[in-house]
Amino acid sequence: MTAKRRWRSRVGVALLSSVCFGGLAHAGTARTEGSGAPPAATEAPAEPVIELPKLIHTVEAPYPEEAERTQLEANVRLRLRVDTQGVVTQAEVMEPVGHGFDEAARTAALQFRFTPAKRNGVAAPSRVTYIYVFQLPGRAKAVTTTPPPALSSAPQATASGDEAPTEYQEDVEVTTVGETRAERRRKSAEAVQVIELEQAGMETADLGTALSRAEGVDVRRAGGLGSSARISIAGLSDDQVRFFIDGVPLELAGYGPGLANVPVNLVQQLEVYQGVVPIRFGADVLGGAVELVTDQDVRGAGVAASYELGSFDTHRFTASARHLQESTGLLVRAHGFYDDARNNYPVNVEVANDLGKPVPVEVRRFHDGYRAGGASIEAGFVDQPWARRLLVRGFINAAGRDVQNDVDMESPYGEVTSAEGSAGATLRYSRSHDAGVTVDAVGGYTFRRNRFLDLGTCAYDWYGRCFTTLPQPGEISEGGVERYINQHTAFARLHAAWTPVPGGAHTLRLALSPTFVTRSGEDRRLQANNVLDPLSAGRGVTSLVTGLEYQVESFDGRLQNIAFVKDYLQDVRAQKLLPSAEFLDLGRTAHELGVGDSLRLRLGSTLSAKASYEWATRLPRPDELFGDGLLIEDSLELQPETSHNFNLGLGYVSEPGRAGSFRANAGGFARLAEQLIFLTARGSYYAYENVVSARSLGVLGAAGWTSPGRYLSLDGNATWQDLRNTSSEGRYGAFQGQRLPNRPYLTANGSAQGRLTGLLRFQDELLVTWRTRYVDSFLLAWEGVGSQDSKLRIDAQLTHALALTYVIRDMTTRLSWTLDCQNLTHARTFDFYGVQRPGRVIAAKFTLER
């Protein structure tokens, strides 16, 4: 403070009384003597030893000039988020007072430094309620509460001129808060890794790209934005991996079935479950699950928006808004998105020259556009005595895509299109009861409609020219296709938990998840030709997944074990069109059981080990059971897939020190799968069959380092997997012991990020991020087929990306601009079946949060 400043500032702080574990908050400070003997370790974990954060550095806020002229004073109440390094990462004005006080107090508080809170000696994030008092000289003290000794380390504010220092006073308000959801998941026994998406939301990466940066996960795509994607976890992929958004299956939540095409700005974090899936999802999952967690912050009012402009005429827009009426708990929030891309990137193909000889040329894709949009609105009540959540959500979405070529990228198309739309509603209810019982339930209905059109009358070449007229409509199928599929789905997810002793070591959970699906359709080309339409037959699937789970903690919380059993029941009813032009009623019932266990042992404050196992089951999907009525026949005899899934892992996270902070993990996995379902050829048509048993073995590891002050961060990971056919009989018995084709065996990722702050104004950030990805060479066909020189192979691929992000933070607003260049070296990259991916991509993105 300069000698000319004629005012005094006093500050107050209220710190958390505890840092909660496992999502349970404990009121008051840590246990003191005389409060009763602690319970036995086998019944409940000992009360944690809590060290409160201490304020070690303050910055004085300038007194607002207008307020000083009009002799105004104010107390500004702030909610601060303090990370594990004692840095204030967020400052929120709880009760705005105006006149410039709010901005001044928040700007100063963001420069404060604390010693981090600790739980059992381990640094932990905390929340601090802080009152910044603006008071003119000679006024009565507005705050008189004496601070406790633990918080008296804060420096005193100094008065102007020759006046004595103002006495430091604090307004103490004890509050509680648990660990973040991400922290709870990482510390649990569950086989899960958490990917937080704050930075990805500012970049142009989609969810598929963000997910592929994690170890043990591989994302393969058939083209640009909107193309189909194969997501693999520990070797198992396609329908063996399930996707959820806030506990609801993704295909039933209004975003379509494709994870990679969900807007990243509508998601807060990804939780990747490796083969062992908790019962709360109520799902039949073989290879693993990915949950998309949306923004759970419902306080106050806020808006957010993002716009991305990229190569190949790509445009992506998202927007969201929320408002909470504190007095009644009424919450209203809405989300929306729109994507549009031409995907006209250059590819290398073979085209016949004037002599009819195929020669390699580079052409641009001409019929690969993608458009998608959707919106949802949610309303209800939160944090009420009769319900923690009671919310109704309605949604609608639609997507359309041009089909450029066949799966082998040999035949181009110019008029084939596909589209999908869905609409529905969900009702969510959750409540905690005094008896230690919590209930979380969600139910809903979704209508989905798919359309496929192949009515073109021209044959196109790779330059987009119609070089001949077809004798009848249809570029893919003679006679053309105009097919519509309608699907109605009703579902419910009920999850109840009982903890006999509040904050105790024992928890029992129950999950019930019924799903009812009916499907119908029409092939208008067949109907126009007076041919009986097989899609008009009635078909339905009813499934029920039940789970029971028991969790226990012992040895002062160092050991956590989760044991569970699951029950799977599926009933299928359908009509099959016979050659006699009659429908035959068919059906079957399948019943399976599953068991599993997850164990976590903390070996110290920085080291932990995990092991998990599940006898997993996946029930056939409606698409696999019923086919598409044209090229894919129904397969009502399909049996569930099963697998023995094993995981082992060791993780290390150091405390921040003079050398920065370090993190590392290493692990291994095994998948012993039976009755895997593949799409196979049956003469002139296709059908799904249980044809392959497979064994997947692999190892993975990751390491990272962040410098003091977070100026530089380095991260890297690698995954090696060996997925082999173990079938000795059947269609693929001749390939026993060989690797399954079209799957990479080795992938690796690396990144380096530099961070500079305060360039133009305080709290501004410049982020420079470099990323690289390596995919080893892999075969497109069985390794035992053909000579070594003739094998179809995808060569090793190495790509690089560079992003520059500038972030501006104000009291209630965050703005960011990003310039992103993906595939810097313009390398030729391929995913499955040899379809070429886009080359160098330059994109820009703007985001706003308020």
N, C-alpha and C positions, 0 to 999 in steps of 0.2 A: 504494500500500500504506500502511496506517495504521501508526503507531508501535507499536501493540499486537500486530500480526501477528508471530508468532515462528516464521517458517520462511523458507526460501529457495526460489525457483523458478528453474530453469534450463531453457532450451529448446533444441531442436536442429532443424535443417532440412536436408532433402535435396532438391535441385532437379533438374529435368529437364536432361539434358545436351543435348538437342536438341528442336526442334519439327519433326516429320516432314512431308514433303510427298508427296502422292500415295499415302498409305497405307503408305509405307516408313519404318521407324524406323532411325536411325543411332546406334549405340552410341558413347558417349564424347562429348566436347565438340567444338566446331567445329574444322576442320582447322588445325593449327599448322604453323609453319615446320619443314622437314625431314621432313615426313610424305610427301613425294613430290609430283611435279608434278601439277597437276589435269588431268583429261582434256580433250580438245578439246570445244568447245561443241557441235559437231555430233554428238558421240557420247554425251555424258552431261552433264547440267547441273552447273555448278560447285557445290562444297560450299557450302551456305547459311551466311550469317553470322548466328550466333545470339547474342542478348543474353539472359542469364538474368534471370528475375525477381528483384527484391531486396526484402527485407522492410524496410519503412519505418515501420510502426506496429504495435505489439503491445498487447495488453490482458492484464493479469495475472489469472489464474484464482484464485478464492478456494480456499484449502485446505479440502477436505471436513472438517467438524467431527468426525465419527466417526473418520475416518482419523487426524486429528491427535491425538485423545484416545488412540487405541491405538497411536500412534507408527508408523503405516504410511507407506511411501513407494511411488512407482510411476513408471514411464515409460509414457506413453500415446502410441502411434503412430497418427498421423492421416494420411489421404490428403485433400489439399485440392485443390479445383478453383478456379483463378484465371482470371477472364475478361480481356478485352482492356482493361479499365479498372483492373486490379489489385485488383478486389473478389473476396473469397472467397465464391463462390456455393454451395459445397458442402463439408462437412467430414464425413468418414466415419472412424469408429473402426475401425482394421484388426484390432486384437487387444484386445478388451475386458478390463479388469483389475478392474472393479467398485469397490465401496466409495465411489462418487460421483466417482472420478477421471475416468471417461470423460465424464460430462456436463459437468463443470467445464472440462476441456480443450477439448471441442468448442465450448462456448458462447464461450469466449475466442477460439478460432481463427477463428470466424465473424466476428469484429470486426477481424481483422488486415487490413492493407493492404499491397500490394506495388506496385512499379513493374512494369508488364506485361512479359512476355517479348516479344522481337521477333525476327522472322525476316526478314533482308534489310531491316531498318529498319521493318517493318510489324508492328504490335501483333498478338500471337497468343495464344490461350488456352494454358494450361499446367496441368500437375499437379505438385503439391508433396507430398513425403513429409516430415512434420513430427513431431518427437518432443518432446512436452511433458513435462518432468521435474519431478516433485514431490519435493522433498527437504527434510527437517527440518534446522535449524541444527546445525552441528558434525559432520555425517556426511561420510563419504568421498565424493568425486565419483564419480558413476555413469557419467558420460560424459566422456571425455578427449580425443577426437579434435579436432585443431585445424582450424578451418574454413578453407577456401580464401579468398584475398583477395576474390574476386568476391562472396562471401556475407557478408562481415564488416560489412555495413552495419546489421545488426540491432541495436536498442538493448539495453543490458544491464539485467537485472533488478536491482532495488535491495533490499538486505537491510533488516531492521527495525532500529529504534533507531539506535545509534551504530556499528553494525557496518559494515565496508567493503562496497562493492558486490560481489556475487558475480561471479566471473569468468565471462564468457559463453562457453559451449562449444557445439559443434555436432557432431552425429553425421551425417556425410555419406553418403548412399546415392544413387548415380547410377542413375536409371531412365530409361526411354524410353517415349514414347507418341506416336501419330500424331495428325493432325488429326481432328476429329470427322467422321463420315460426311457431315453436312450441309455442313461447310466444304469437304470434298473435292469434293462435287458442285458447289457454287457456283463453285469456282475452276477446274473442269475446262472443256474445250471443249464439253461436251454442252449442248444446248439445253434446260436444265432450270431450274426454280425450285423451291425447297425451302420448305415450309410446316411449321414446327415447331408442335406441338400441345400443349405443356405447359399454356398458359393455356386453350386450347379444352377441354382435359380437365377443367378446373375449372368451365367454364361449361356452359350447357345447349345450346350449338350442336351440331348433328350434323355428320358429315363433309361432307355436301353444302353446308351453310352455310359451314363453314370453307373449303371449296374455292372457293366462289363469291366470296370476298373477294380472290382473286388476279387480277391483270390477265391478260387473254387468255382467261379461263375464264368460262363462264356455265352456271348450273345452273337448270333449269326443272323444276318439279314439278307433278304433277296433283292435289295435295291435301295432306293432312297426313302424319303419320308413317306409313311403309309404302307410300305411293303411288309410282307409277312416276316416274322422273326422266329428263330429257334433259340430259346433260352435254356441253357443246360446248367445244372447244379450237380457237381461231383459225377458227371458223366451221364446222368439221366436227364431227359429233355422232353420237349413237346408237351403233351397232356399229362405227362408224369410230374410236371411242376405246375402248381396252382398259384393263382394271384388273387389277392384280397385288397380291399381298400376300406380301412377302418373296420375290419372284421367281416365285411360283406364280400362275397365273390365278385371279382372285378366285372365279369360279364353281366352281372345283375345290378350294377351300380350306375349305369348310364355313361360309361366311358368306352364301351366296346371291349372285345376280348384281348386286344393287343396291348401289352404293357408298354412297349417301346413308343407307342404313339400317344400315350397319356401326357398332357402338358406338365412339364416338370414344375412350373410355378404354382400348381395347385397341390403339391405334395411337399411335406415337411421333411420326411425321412423315409428310408427303405429299411425294412427288417428282413434279412435273408435267413431262412431256417434250412439247415443242411440235413435233409433226410429224416430228421427226428422232429415231428411237428406237434406242438401242444394241442390238447383236446379242445381248447377254446375256439379253434377255427371250425370244428365240426366237419372236417373234410376228409375225404379219402385221397390221400396224397402218397405217391410212391417216392419221388426223388427229392422233394422239398417244397417250400412255399416262400412266397415273397409278399409281404404286407406293405401297402402304401399307406402311410400315416399322414393325414392332412393336418392343417394347422388346428391345434387344440385350444388355442388362446381365444377365449370368448369375452374377455373383459372389454368394456367401453365400446367405442365405435372405431372402425378402421376401414380403409380401402386399399387395394393393391391392384396394379396393372403391369403388364409387360408387353413389349412389341419386339419382334425379331424379324430382320430382313436379311436374307441370305442368297447365296448363289443359286442358279437354276430357278429363279423367280419364286423363292420360298418366302412365305409370310406366315407368322404365327402370332396370335394375340390371345392374351388371357386377362381376365378381370375378376375381382371378387370384392365383396363388401360385407360388413357385419355391423350390427348395432345391438347392444345389450342395455335394457332398461333396468338399472340397478335396483330400483325400489320394488319391482315386481318379479325380476328374474326373467322377463320376456326377452328372448333372443330371436333375431331375424338375420339370416345371412344368405348370400347368393354367390354363385360361381358361374363363369361362362368362358368359353374358348372358341377360337376359330383358326383353322389351319388351311393353307392353300399352297400347293407346290406343283410346278410343272415337271420337275425331275428330268429335265432335258439335258442331262450330263452326257459327255462323250463316252463311248464304249468302243472296244475293238472287236470286230466281227469279220467273218469271211463272206465276201460277195463275189458272185461270178463276174468275170470281165467280159469283154466283147467276144472272146473265144470260148466262153462258157467255163473257164477254169477258175475255181475259187481262189481269191487272193485276199490277204488281210487289209482291211481299211479301218479308218476311224470315222464313226458316224455319231450323230446325236440321237438320243432316244426321243421319239416324237409322239408317243402315245402312252405316257406313264404318269399322268396327272393324278393328284390326290387332293380331295377337299373333305374337311370334317368340321363339325361344329356341335356344340352342346351347351346346355344351361341347366342349372338346378337352383332350387330355392328351398330353404329349410327354416322352420319356425317352431317355437316351443318354449319351454321353461327350463332353466338350469339352476342348480344349487338352491333348491327349495327343501323344506323339511320333509315333504312328501315324495320328493324325487330329486335325484342328482341330475338326471337328464330325462326329459320327455320331449322328443323332437320328431316332427313330421317332415319328411323330405320328398319333394317331387322332382323329376328330371326328365329330360328328353335329349336325344342326340342322334346324329346322322352322319354317315361317311360314304363317300363315293370314290372309286378308284378305277383308272384305266388299266387294262391288262396289255402290256407291251409284247410279251413273248412267252414261250413255253418254259418249263422248269429247267431245261438244258440250254436255254438261250440260243436255240437253233432256228426257230420259226418266229418271225415277227407278226404281230397283229396290229390292225389299225382301228378297229371299232368295238372290240370286246370290252365290256365293262362289268363291274360288280358294285354292289351297294349294300349297306346295312344300316338299320336304324332301330332304336329302342326307346321305350318310355316306361315309366313306372313310378312307384312310390314306396317309401319305407317308413316304419315307425320304430323308434328306439326309446327304450325305457331302462333306467338304471337307478338303483337305490341301495343305500347302506342301512342296515338295521342294527339296533343296539345289541342284539344277541350275537354279534360277530358275523352276521350273514350279509352278503352282498349279492345283488341280482343284477344281471345285465342281459337284456333281451332286445332282439331286433327281428322284425319280420317285414315281408314286403311282397310285391308283385311286380313282374317285369314282362313286358311284351317286346319280342324281338322279331324283326322281319328282314330277311335276306333276299337279295335279287341278283340274278346272273343273266346277262344278255349276250348272246352271240348270234347276231342277226345281220352281220355284214355281208355285202354282196361283192366285195372286192378282195383280191389277194394283194397284199402289200409287200414291198421290199424294204430293206433296212434304211432306205432314204425317205420312207414315208410316201412312196408313190404307189398308186393303184396300177399294177402292170397287167392285170387281167380281170375279167368279170367272172365270178363264180357261177356255175350252172344252177345253184340253189343257195339260199342264205346259209351262213355258217362258216366262219374262218377255222374254227376248231372242230366242230361236228357237222357232218352233212345233214342238211335240213334245218340247222339252227337250233338255238336254245333260248327260251324265255321262261325262266324258272323262278318261282317265289316260294320261300319257306317261312312259315309263321310258327313261332314258338311262344307258349305261355308258361311262365314259371312262377310258382308261389313257394316261398321259403320262410324258414324261421331259424333263429339261432338263440338258444337259451343257455346262459352260463350262470351258475350259482356257486358261491364259495362260502365256506364256513370256517372261521378261525375261533376255536372255543375260548381262548384267552386273548384279549386284545393285545396286539403286538407280540403274540406268542409264536412258538416255533412250529406249530402244526396247523396245516391248512388242508381241507378236503374240498375238492371241486367236482362239479358235475356239469356235463354239457350234453344237450339234446339238439339235433340238427336235422329236421325233416325237410325234404325238397320234393316238389311235385311238378313234373314237366309234361306238357302235352304238345304235340307237334302235328301240323297239317301243312299242306302246300298245294301247288298247282303248277303244271307244265303246260303253258298255253299253246305251245306249238303242237303238242300231242293232242290237246283238246280240239284245236283247229282242224286236225286231220282225222277227227272222230276216233282217236285211239284212247283206250281206257288209261287214265292217268294214275300211275302207282303212287304219286305224291298225295292223292286225295284220300288215301287210307288213314284211318285213325291210329295214332301211336302215342304211347305214354310211358313214363318212367317215374316210379316212386322210390325214394331212397331215404334211409334213416341211419345216421351215424351218431352213436352214443359213446361218450367217454367218461371215465371216472379217474380222478387224479389225486394223489396224496403227496404233499410236500412237507418236508421236515428239515429243520436247521438244528445243528448241534455244534458243540465245541466252540462256544461263544460266536456262533455265526460263521465260523471258518468252513464248515461243511454244509452243503445244501444238496438234498436229493429229491428228485421228482420221479415217482413211479406212476404208471398209468396203464389202463386197459381200454381197448376200443372195441366196439361192435359195429359191423357193417351189414346192412340189409338192403337189398335192391330187388324190386319187382318190375318186370318189363312186360308190357302188353302191346301187341301190334297186329296189323293185318298185312298178309303177304299176297301179292297178286300172282295167281297161278296162270300157266299157259292157257287154261280153259277160260280165261277172262273172269275168274271168280276170285273173291278175297277169302283167304283162310286165316282164321283167328289163331294167333300164336302167342306164346308167353313163356317166361321162365323166371325163377326166383333164385337169387344167390345170397349166401350168408357166409360171412367170414369174421374171424376174431383177430385182434392184434394186441400186442403188449409192447411196453417200452420203459426205459429208465434213463434219466439224465443226472449226472453227478458233477458237482463242482467243489474243489478243495482249494482254499486260499493257503498257499505255502509261505506267505509273508505279506507285508504291506504292498509289495509290488509284483508278486508272482502268484499265478493261479493256474490250476490244471482242470481240464474238463474231459469227461468221457460220456458217451451216450450211445444208446442202441434202440432200434425199433423194428419189430416185425410189422412191416407196412403193407397196406393194401390200396389198390386203386380200382374203382369200379368203372366199367366201360361207359363212355360218354354217349349221349343221344346221337351225335354225328357218327360215331363208330357203329352203334347198334343199328341205326336206321338207314345209313348211307345217304345218298343225295337223289335217289330215284332216277339217275341217268347213267353215269359211268361207274358209280360206286354202289354196289349192291348192299342190301341189309345183311347183318351178321348177328342174328339174335342168339346164336350159340356161344358168343364170346364169353370167356371166363375172366374173372378179375385178375389183374397183375399183382404179384406179391414180391417182396424183397426183404432180405435181412440187411439193415443199414447200421453201420458202425462208424463212430467218429472218435478221434482222440485229439486233444489240443493242449498247448501250453502257451500262456500269454504273460507278457511282462510290460508294465507301464511304470516308468520311473517318476519320482517327484521332480518338479522343476528345480534346477540348481544353477550353479555358475556355468556349467557346460551345456545348459539347456535341458530339454526333456527328451527321453528316448522311449520308444515303444517297439515291441516285436511280438510275433506269435508264429508258431509252427504247429503243424498238425498232419494227420493222415486220415484216410477214409477208406471204407470198403462197402461195396454194394453187390449183393448176391441176389440177382433178380430172376424170377421165373415167369413164364407165360406172358412175355412182353408182346404188346399188340403192334403189328406192322401192317401197312397198306401193301397188299400184294396183288399181282396180276392173275386173273383167271380167264385166260383166253382174251376175249375182246372187251372185258370189263375188269373192274377192280373190286376188292373187298378187304376188310380188316380181318386179320387172323392172329391167334395166339401162336406165334411161330418161333420165337427166339428166347432162349435163356442166356443171360449175360452176367459177366463179372467185371466190376469196375474197381480198380485199386488206384490210389493216388496219394500224393503228398503235396502240401502247399505251405507257403510261408510268406510273411510280410515283415517289413521293418521300416521305421521312420524316426526322424529327429527334427526337433524344432529348436531354434536358437533362442537364447535369452532375449526377451523383448519381442519375440515372434517375427523377427525380421526375415528369417529364412526357414523354410520347411522342406525336407526331403523325404520322399516315400517311395517304396517299391514293393512289388509282390510277384510271385510266380506260382504256377500250378502245373503239375505233371500228372497225367492220368492215363491209365491203360484199360481200355474198355474192350473186352473180348467176348466172342460168342462161345458159350459152353454147351450148346445144343449138339447132341450126337445123332439125333434123328430128325425127321421132318424136312421141310423145304430147304433149310440151311444147314443140315447135318454135315454136308460135305465141307463146310467151312469151320468146323469145330476148332477152337483154339486160335482163330484169326481175329484181328482187330476189326471192330465194326467200322464200316467205311463212312466217309463224309463227316468225320469228327476229329478236330485237332487234338494233338496229344500234349502239347506244351504251349502255354501262353504266359506272358509276363507283361507287367505294367510298371512304369516309372514316372515320377513327377518331381518337379522342383518349383518352389514358389517364393518369390521375393515380395516383401511388403514394406512400403514406405508410408508414413503417416504425417499429417499436418503440413502438406505441401502448400496449399493455398489458404486453408483455414483449419482450425483444430478439428480433429476427428475425421477429416478426409483421409481416404486411403487410396493408394495406387498398388494394385496387385499385378504382378507379372508371373504368369503360370506357364510352364513348359511341361508337356506330357508326351510320353512315348509308349507304344504298344507293339509287342512282338507276338506273332503267331507262327509256330513251326509248320513245316511242310506236312501235308496229310493227303491220303488217298481218297478218291471219289468212289472207288469200287473195292471189292474184296481183294486183299493183298495176294491171295492165291490164284487170282484170275489173270491170265496173260503173262507175257514175258516182262522182264524188268524194264525194258525200253518202251514198251507200249502201254504201261499202266497210266491211268488217268490220275494226275496228281496236281494239287495246288501247291505252288512253291511257297517258301517261307516269306512272310510279310512283315515289314517294319515301317511303322508310320509315326509321324511326329505332329504335334499341335502346339500352337502358341496363342495365349489369350492375354489381352491387356484390359484390366478393369479399373475404372475409377469410381469411387464411392463417396458420396456427399451425405453427411448425416446432420440433421437439424434436430430441434427438440422433439418433434413428432414425426419427422419425415426422413426417409432414406431414398436417395436417388442413386442409380448406378448406370454407367455406360460401359459396354464391353465390345471390343473388337477381337474377333476370334478367327483364327486361320487353322483349319483342320487339314491333315494330310499335306503338310508343308512341302514335301518333296514331290508331290504329285505322283506318288507310287501307285502302280496298278494293284488293286486289292480285290479279293474275291471272298465270298462267303460260300454257303453250301451250294452244291451242284454247279459250281463254276460261274455263277452269275456275277458280273462285274459290278463293283460298288462305285459310287462317285469318287472322282479324284480330288484335287484341291478344292476346298470349299472356304469361301470368305463370307463371314456373317457379322452383323452388328445387332446388339440387343440393348434395349432400354427398359429399366424396371423402376417402379415407383411403389413405395409403401408408406402409408400415412395412418 
